[in-house]
Amino acid sequence: MRKEYDFSNAQKNPYARRLKRQVTIRMDEGTVKYFKELAQESGIPYQTLINLYLRDCAVSNKKLSMQWKHV
């Protein structure tokens, strides 16, 4: 392994922008608090935890079951 590397001619990865997409999402304060607390316990950034959870839902094809009660 070299002591120093020359990155003066390095190029950015042209596919890096395709790996993740920035989105804006509104979440209630309790949800954000939950993931921030989990982030402190695990040492993983809370946005990464949210992404991992949502990816798991997508991969396992989880569906939200909602039933509205008629009053």
N, C-alpha and C positions, 0 to 999 in steps of 0.2 A: 504494500500500500504506500502510495506517495505521501510526502509531507504536505504538499500543496498541489492543487489542481487548477488548471487554467480554464475558466468558463467564459472567457471574453468572446468566443465564437459560438457559444451555445445558443440554441433556438428553443423557444417555448413549444410545448407539446400542442400541436394544432387540434387535438381531439379533447383537450382538457375541458373546454367550455361545454362539451356535450355530456360530460359525466354527471353534472348536477345542474339543476335549473332553479333559479331564485324565484320564489313565490311569496306573496303576502297572504297571510292567513290570520283570521281573528279567532282568538281562543279566550275562554273565560279565565279569570285570574286564578281560580283554584287549579285548573289544569296546568297552567304555566308553573305555578308554585310546586305542584306535584313533581313535574319533570325536573325542575331546578333542584329540588331536594334530592331526587334520585341521582342527579348529576354530581352533587357534592359527595354523596356516598360512594359512587362508582368511579369518580374522577374522569367521567366522559362528559363532554359539553352537552347541555340539555337539548340543543337543536339536533345533535347527532342521535341522541336517545329517541327523540320524537321520530326522526327519519327511520331509525332501526325498527321501531314499533310499527309504523305505517307500512314499511316494506314487508315485515313479517305478516301483517294482515293481508297485504296484496298477494304475497307468495302462497299463503295458505288459503286464499280465496274466502276470507272471513266476510260475512255479510252482517250488517247491523239489523237487528230485529226490533222494529218499533211498532207499537200498537197504541193508537189514540183512544182514550176513554171518552165516550160521549157523556156529557153532563146534562 
